[in-house]
Amino acid sequence: QETDVLHPYHFVVKVDDKELPDLDWMKRGLEYYEKGDIGRAIESFETLVQLTDENAKAWYYLGKCHAENDQDPLAIACLERSVERDP
């Protein structure tokens, strides 16, 4: 459960899981991240954390993506959630 001390995070991509293809969103996000396609990596990691909110690794990489884009408040919000889920 999130506490009030976390920075807010607003998703760029809103997920309705009834419309999603059955993909390995972590693998997909990591592939985009490694290729430098940060926008698509963010979309993949955002999809994953909305489907499985407790995925600390996905929150971590989502934070790294936002840090790459110099979006520090979003990066902090994601990294806080990563640590909260897996201290």
Rosetta blueprint (number, residue, H / E / L):
1 Q L
2 E L
3 T L
4 D L
5 V L
6 L L
7 H L
8 P L
9 Y L
10 H L
11 F L
12 V L
13 V L
14 K L
15 V L
16 D L
17 D H
18 K H
19 E H
20 L L
21 P L
22 D L
23 L L
24 D L
25 W H
26 M H
27 K H
28 R H
29 G H
30 L H
31 E H
32 Y H
33 Y H
34 E H
35 K H
36 G L
37 D L
38 I H
39 G H
40 R H
41 A H
42 I H
43 E H
44 S H
45 F H
46 E H
47 T H
48 L H
49 V H
50 Q H
51 L H
52 T L
53 D L
54 E L
55 N L
56 A H
57 K H
58 A H
59 W H
60 Y H
61 Y H
62 L H
63 G H
64 K H
65 C H
66 H H
67 A H
68 E H
69 N L
70 D L
71 Q L
72 D H
73 P H
74 L H
75 A H
76 I H
77 A H
78 C H
79 L H
80 E H
81 R H
82 S H
83 V H
84 E H
85 R H
86 D L
87 P L
